[in-house]
Amino acid sequence: MSPINEDNLGRRRFLLHRDKAVEHALERVRHAGKSEWELFSAEERATLKSGLAEIWINTTHERWHQYCFSTLTRKDILELVALCRDIKVHHRLTDETFRSSEAILLHCSHNNHPR
């Protein structure tokens, strides 16, 4: 196989893994009891999806699996959507936005998610 084909295959595989991870996370959010997913607009859902893709790219797979998507509340999701909008504005995930996002996504594993 030529190096170009191998590169393309690698990129496609990477994108496939990213998209599967993000879809699985969104599915967990949809089924979260306190997420009130049906109240979010299509724009908010799309913003969250693209932001989670950026977060997935910038974190380790082990860390991604520690995130608590299934216990996110509506408030948590609105905060994440605001952070994801920041990602769009800067065209990249800043360190500050990453730390803030991670604080929300890891909150339940540290504190039984009382919010």
DRENNUPA-444419 format. One line per 3 residues: number of its first residue (from 1); their letters; for each residue x, y, z of C-alpha. Coordinates in pm, 1 decimal. Each point is the difference from the previous one (the first is absolute). Layout:
! DRENNUPA-444419
NUM	A	X,Y,Z; ...
//
This chain:
! DRENNUPA-444419
1	MSP	0.0,0.0,0.0; 135.1,343.9,-85.5; 82.0,243.7,283.1
4	INE	-277.6,233.2,-115.9; -261.0,-274.8,22.6; 131.3,-99.3,343.3
7	DNL	-27.4,361.6,116.3; -355.8,26.9,-130.4; -93.7,-326.4,164.6
10	GRR	151.8,116.9,327.8; -189.8,329.2,-13.7; -325.6,-175.5,-77.0
13	RFL	53.9,-245.0,283.3; 75.0,288.0,239.0; -316.2,186.6,-104.8
16	LHR	-207.5,-315.5,30.0; 122.2,-61.9,355.9; -61.0,363.9,90.7
19	DKA	-350.5,4.1,-146.5; -93.7,-328.3,170.3; 125.6,126.0,336.8
22	VEH	-190.9,326.3,-33.6; -321.3,-173.7,-110.8; 25.6,-241.1,292.5
25	ALE	49.9,295.5,237.9; -298.7,184.4,-146.3; -212.5,-312.0,32.4
28	RVR	89.8,-16.5,368.2; -88.9,368.8,38.9; -334.7,-53.7,-177.8
31	HAG	-93.5,-272.1,246.4; 118.1,188.1,307.7; -297.6,57.9,223.9
34	KSE	74.5,363.4,77.1; 135.9,109.2,-337.0; -339.3,109.3,-140.7
37	WEL	150.4,-72.2,-342.9; -324.4,66.9,-185.4; 11.5,367.5,104.7
40	FSA	327.2,70.2,-181.2; -10.2,158.2,-343.3; 155.6,-161.8,-303.3
43	EER	270.9,269.3,8.2; 83.2,-74.7,364.8; 18.7,-372.5,-73.5
46	ATL	226.1,56.3,-301.7; 222.8,234.9,200.6; 31.4,-256.0,277.7
49	KSG	80.8,-273.4,-249.9; 276.6,197.6,-170.0; 140.7,110.9,335.8
52	LAE	8.5,-356.4,132.0; 187.3,-101.1,-314.7; 266.8,260.4,78.6
55	IWI	18.1,-115.7,361.1; 38.2,-362.0,-115.8; 289.4,99.2,-223.9
58	NTT	176.8,177.0,286.3; -38.0,-255.4,276.4; 120.8,-352.1,60.4
61	HER	-235.7,-289.0,-60.8; 32.2,-103.3,364.1; -105.7,346.1,112.0
64	WHQ	-288.5,8.5,-251.5; -137.6,-315.9,160.0; 2.9,170.0,341.2
67	YCF	-232.7,276.8,-114.8; -350.0,-20.2,142.9; -226.1,60.1,-297.4
70	STL	-290.5,-196.1,145.4; -33.0,222.0,306.6; 12.9,341.3,-166.2
73	TRK	-279.1,235.9,92.8; -157.9,263.0,-221.7; 215.0,262.1,175.4
76	DIL	315.5,-202.0,-69.3; -90.1,-34.7,-365.7; -73.9,371.5,-35.9
79	ELV	341.2,74.9,151.9; 162.8,-244.3,-241.8; -183.0,153.3,-296.0
82	ALC	129.9,343.9,101.7; 353.3,-141.0,19.1; -45.2,-171.5,-336.3
85	RDI	-101.2,335.1,-149.9; 329.0,135.9,132.9; 177.9,-277.4,-188.4
88	KVH	-172.6,111.9,-321.6; 95.7,364.4,57.2; 367.5,-82.7,57.2
91	HRL	2.4,-276.5,-265.4; 175.6,-221.3,253.2; -30.8,-131.1,351.6
94	TDE	183.1,234.3,236.9; 157.4,-130.1,319.4; -248.0,195.9,209.8
97	TFR	-300.0,-132.9,-192.6; 135.9,-354.1,23.0; 46.6,27.9,378.2
100	SSE	-350.4,143.0,44.0; -154.7,-271.2,-217.9; 188.0,-271.4,181.1
103	AIL	-111.2,135.3,337.3; -362.2,-43.5,-107.2; 55.1,-342.1,-156.9
106	LHC	195.4,-137.4,297.2; -207.7,158.8,273.9; -214.4,-306.2,67.5
109	SHN	297.2,-231.5,45.0; 131.9,223.6,277.1; -315.0,101.9,180.4
112	NHP	-301.6,-217.3,-87.1; -114.0,285.8,-221.6; -216.1,201.3,245.8
115	R	-78.4,281.4,-247.9
//
